[in-house]
């Protein structure tokens, strides 16, 4: 009986996470860029992009999908306007 309650809570939690803003943005067509693509845009190495995304206070915002890092174009543009003057 306890497992059924726990399973319902997990299902509710998953539903809440799936109905959040990121899912809505994905439906609107917000593209997420890979580390490689961002490195090409900024003309830096992939290691530099990962380093600046995974610090305690990251300079480059990212979305973590499991172990993968993905980037919104607006966050890349914000980084450029803030740090590249």
N, C-alpha and C positions, 0 to 999 in steps of 0.2 A: 504494500500500500504506500509506503514511504517513497518508493521509486516512482510511482505514478505522479505524486505531487511534485517531486524534483523534476521529472520530465516536463510537466506542464510549465513550471517556472522557467526552465531552459527554453522552451518553445516561445513563451511570452517574451523573454529577454531577446531572443533571436528576432522575433517579429518587431520589437521596438528598435533594435539596431538597424534592421532592414528598412524601416519606415522613416529613418532620419534624413537629414539634409544631404549627405553624400549620395544616397540612392536617388533622391529627387534630382540632384545636379547631374548624375549620370544619365538620367532619362532626358535631360535637356540638351545633352551632347557635350558636356564638359570633358575635354580630352585630358588624359593623364599621360605625361611624358616620362620616358625611362631615364635612368642615370646617364646612359650613353647619349641620348638626344640632348639632355641638358648640358652635358660636357661639350658637345658640338656647338650648341648655341652660345655658350660662354667662352668657348675656345680655351678650355682647361681640361685636365685629365679627369677620368672617371673617379680616381681615388680622391681628388680634390673635392669633387661634388659630394661623395659619400662622407668625407671628413667634415665638411661644412654643414652637412645635414644631420649628423649623428652626435654632435657635441652636446654637452649639458645645456648650453644655450645656443641652439643652432642659428646660423645666419641665414640659411636657406631652408624655407619651410618645405616639408614633404608629407606625403600620405604614406603610411606604412601598410602594406598589404602582405601580411605574414612577414617574411623576411625581406620582401621586395620593397624598394623605395620608388614612389611615383610622385610626379610634380605637376601642379596646375600652372598653366601659362601665366595667370595673374600673379602667382607667387614668384615666378621667375622674374617677371617685369618689376615687381616690387623690390626684389633683391637688387636688380640693376639700378633702379632709381635711388635706392638708399645707399648702396655701397660703391657704386661706380660713378663718382662725380668728378 
